[in-house]
Amino acid sequence: MKALLKSAPNEPQSAFLPGRLGLWLVLLVVSALLSTGTSAAGLVEWHRVFKPLTMVFAIAFVAARAQAEPSGKGFYLNLSIALLLSMLGDIALMFPGYFIPGLVAFLLAHLAYIRLFKRDVSWFPSRPALAATLAVGLAMYAFLWVGGLPPGLRIPVAAYVLVIALMAAQAFGRARAIGDQASMWVAVGSASFMLSDSLLATNRFVSPLPLSQVWVLSTYYIAQTLITVFVRPALASRG
């Protein structure tokens, strides 16, 4: 936790705001741990509290940062929209029969992330990263198809896999273009997002995984936390 707080780049020097940012980050991490633990333990009602609450804390963290950086409010609004859509996806996936609405919510969240990662750089600045993420997405989709992906989900899942691969490609391209440590952590977060969704899909459509909820949720929360904490407007955008 201390490492995350120290690593967050270019924090304002106000004594009040870093403490508030730290508080929201602590609440985010604790809620993520409780969400993961309650899911693994089968405490369904508590899980339904902590899973959306984790994204509420993430949005509060972003709102606090936006107050400190007025010139970046549009950037942080975009991030908040991505987190809000993620929260809607979280809620949908907790209830049977709402897989498609959850998939759509997360697809829209990834489109919001793509727009966010595009703000300071060109489209897909790294062609090798684009090729790599698309190849990983294609391999995962083929694995799901062979493993028993239901015919009715083949098109929606294909669209989702394409969008999340593009999101990761844009994040890695942004990291290469900006060239700082923070943008690389964001790219790592995007890769963790792909891993989480791959584990979820494998567990759901191919074969049950041991401790699936632990692995799916831990990689998901690592992804969201890294993106939330480290994504910032480029220095030029902040004036």
N, C-alpha and C positions, 0 to 999 in steps of 0.2 A: 504493500500500500504506500509506504513512504517513497519507494522507487517511482511509482506512478506519479505521485505528487511532485517529486523533484524533477521528473523527466518531462512533465508537461511544459511545452516550450513557451517562452516569452510571456509568462504570467504577469499581469499588472502588479505594480508594487504596492497597491493599497493593502493595508493590514486587514481590512474587513473582508474583501472579496475572496482572497485565497483561502481564508478560513471557511467561508461559506461554500466555496467550490469543494474544499476538502470534505465538508460535512455531507454534501450531496453525493460525492464519490463514495464515501464510507457507507452511506445508506444504500447506494446502488449495489455495491459489492455484497453487503450483508443480505440484502433482499434476493440477489441472484443466488447466493449460497442456500438461503432458505427455500427458494423456489425449486432448486435442484434437489435438495434434501427431502422436501415434502413429496416431490414427485416420485423419487426413488423409494420412499417409505410407504407410498400408497395413501398418503394423507391428502385426498383429493380436494377437500374443501379449503384447506390451508394453501395448497398449491394454487388454487384459483384466486387466492388473494395475492400471493407473492409474485406470481408470474407477471400480471399486468402492472403491479406496483413497482417492479424493477424498472420498467420503461418510464413510469411516471418520474422516478428519481433521475433517470437519464435525461429526460426532458427538462427537469428542474435544473440540473447541472448546466445544460446548454443555455437555459434562460438566464442563469446567473452570469455566465460568461458573456452573453450578448449584452447585458447591462454594462459590463466593463468595457466593451468594444463597440460603441455605437456605429462605427463605420462598417462593422461586419454583421449588422443585424439581418440583412437579407441572406447572407450565408448561413447564419445560425437558424433562421426561420426555415430554410430548406432542410437543414439537418433535423430540426424538430418535426417537420412533416414526415421525414423518413422514419423517425422513431415512433411517431404516432401511428403510422401505417403498420409498423412492426408490432406495436401493442395490439392493434385490431387483429392482426394475424395470429398473435399469441392467444388472444381470447377465443377466436374461432376454432383454433386447433385443439383447444381443451375440451370441446364438446363433440360427441359423435355426430356424423352427418354434415359437418361444416368444413370438410377438408378443402373443397373447391373455393369457398369464400376465403379461407385462410391462405390458400395458394395465391389467389388474386391479390389479397392485401399485401403479401410479401413481394409479389411481382411488382406492384406499384411502389413499394418501399425501395426496391432495388433500382427502379427507374429514377426515383428521387435521389438515391445515392449516386447514380451515374451523372445526373445533372449537377449534383454537388461537386463531384470530383472533376467535372469539366470546367468549372467556373474560372480556374486560374491557368488552365493549360489547353492545348488543342485536343482534338479527338484522338484517343488511343495513341499517345506519343511513342509507345514502345510496341512495334510490330511483333517482336518475339514474345512479349507478354500476352498479346492478343492471341497469337497462334497457340501458345501453351494453354491458356485458360479455355479456349474453344476446344482444344484437343482433350483436355481433362473432362470438360462437359460432355463431349461426344462419347467418350469412353464410359462415363457414368451412365449416360442415357442408354447406351447399348447394353450395359450390364443390367439395368433395370428392365429393359425390354425382354432380354433373354430370361431374366429371373421371374417374370410373371406380371409385369406392369399391365393392369387392366386396360382393354382396348379403349374404353371411354375416357381414360386419363392420359392417353399417349400424346395427344396434341397439347392439352394444357401443361403437362409436365415438360414437353419439348420446349414450349415457349418459356417456361420458367427457367429451365436449364440454360437456355440461350441468354436470357437477361442477366442471370446471376454471373455467368461467365463473362459477359461484357462489363458488368460492374467491377469484377475483380481485375479485368484487363485495364479498365480506366484507372483504377486505384494504383496498380503497379506502374502504369505509364506516367501517372501523376508523380509518383515517387521518384521515377527516373528523371522527369523534367525538373522538379523542384530541387531534388537532391539533398533533402535534410532528413534527419533521423525520425522526426515526427511523421512525415508523409510515408516513410517506410513502415512504421508501426501501423498506420492506417491500412497499408497494403497487406500486411500480415493479418490484420483483422478481416479483410475481405476474403483471404484464403481460408481463415478459420470459419467464416460463414459458409463457404462452399463445402468444407469438411463436415460441418454440422448438418447441412441439408443432405449430404450424401449418406451420412449415418442414419438420419431419420428415414430417408427413402429406402435404404437397404433393410432397415428393421421393419418397415411397413409393407414393402412389396416383395422382398426376396427371402429373407430369413431373419427370425428374431435374434437380436444381439444381446449378449450378457451385459447387464447393467446399462441397457440402452439409454435410459433417461439421463443417467449421469453423463455419458459421453456426448449425447446430443445437446443437452442443455449447457454443459460446461463449455463446449466449443462455441455454442451460440452466444453465451454471455461474454466469453473472451472477445469474440468478434465485435459485439455491440459496444463493449467497454473500450476497447482499443480505438474504435472509430470515434466514439463520443469524446474521449479524452484528448486524442491527438490531432483530429482534423481541425485545421485552422485556415483562415484565408491567407493567401500568400502575402508577404510583407508589403508588396507593392499595392495590393488591394486594400490594405489597411492604412495606406497613406504614410 
